[in-house]
Amino acid sequence: MIHPLNISHGFSFEGTAQEKFEFEFAWPGTQDPTPWLCIPQAMSFMEGLVEGGWSEIMSRNRNLSIQGRNLICEALGTTPPVPDSMVCSMASVEVPTDEEVGPMSLEGDPFHNQLLDEYSIQVPVMPWRHHGTKYIRISAQLYNHIDEYGYLADALTDSL
């Protein structure tokens, strides 16, 4: 009989061979170790995608994140909230708003939903009550291109 790598509560289950097999592979909650077991292969795969490996990937993502942030800030007439030295592959951008900024909602921000519904853009929108404004958080990865941040900038200026 085949057994899982990690044994859970199903190991001592009494039943038919089929029931025992199914019960041993049942996981409590979300304790599936598969993602952890895939990490070394995933890291090797990513490293091999570009010449220069992880150093080049991190450099490219950081530069694209800064370019995207600056492009969006320019379109919105805002300034970057932090210097370039504090940016890696993610960056925040202030979204000017005239509405009163309340606490974060469990239903998500209505502006997030508008960007998703009208422009098919998935970007976190976070109210920051103490600043009286909202921020979006952009991120950069190998599959992103500067044109996508331009599309986001256009969507933001059209929607505000």
C-alpha positions, -999 to 999 in steps of 0.1 A, spaced: 0 0 0 11 36 -7 14 59 23 17 97 24 50 113 34 34 129 64 12 108 85 -18 125 102 -48 112 122 -56 87 95 -27 64 102 -45 44 129 -79 44 111 -96 10 112 -116 2 80 -113 -13 46 -81 -9 26 -98 18 4 -111 37 34 -77 36 51 -60 48 20 -83 77 16 -82 86 53 -44 86 55 -43 111 27 -69 134 42 -54 165 57 -67 185 86 -73 221 75 -47 232 49 -17 213 62 -6 200 27 32 199 25 33 199 -13 42 236 -17 70 232 8 84 202 -10 83 222 -43 103 252 -31 138 240 -42 126 231 -77 107 264 -80 137 284 -70 160 266 -94 134 271 -122 131 308 -115 169 313 -113 173 297 -148 148 320 -165 172 349 -170 209 352 -174 223 364 -140 198 344 -120 182 358 -88 204 389 -87 192 399 -121 156 390 -113 156 411 -81 173 440 -99 149 440 -128 118 438 -105 131 466 -83 138 489 -113 104 481 -129 86 487 -96 103 522 -93 95 530 -129 59 520 -125 55 539 -93 70 570 -108 48 568 -139 17 564 -118 27 592 -94 33 615 -123 -1 607 -138 -18 614 -105 2 644 -95 15 628 -63 49 623 -50 64 589 -41 58 582 -4 93 568 2 127 572 -15 139 547 -42 163 532 -17 133 518 3 117 501 -27 122 465 -38 97 447 -60 67 464 -44 59 501 -41 31 522 -27 14 551 -45 -9 576 -29 -44 578 -45 -58 613 -41 -94 612 -27 -120 638 -17 -140 612 3 -135 607 40 -112 577 45 -125 552 70 -111 520 84 -104 491 61 -135 471 53 -140 433 52 -158 437 19 -127 455 4 -125 490 -9 -151 501 -34 -123 516 -56 -106 483 -57 -138 467 -69 -143 494 -95 -108 489 -109 -114 452 -111 -149 454 -126 -142 482 -152 -106 476 -161 -98 440 -150 -70 454 -128 -63 436 -96 -43 459 -73 -46 463 -35 -63 496 -24 -57 504 13 -73 533 32 -49 550 55 -71 569 80 -42 586 98 -30 601 65 -65 608 53 -58 591 20 -57 558 2 -27 539 -12 -24 513 -39 4 488 -38 20 478 -71 44 449 -76 67 438 -103 76 403 -115 93 389 -146 60 387 -165 52 424 -160 59 452 -185 60 489 -180 29 492 -203 8 476 -176 16 503 -152 7 528 -179 -26 511 -183 -31 513 -145 -22 550 -145 -48 557 -172 -74 537 -153 -67 557 -122 -68 591 -138 -101 581 -156 -116 569 -124 -107 597 -100 
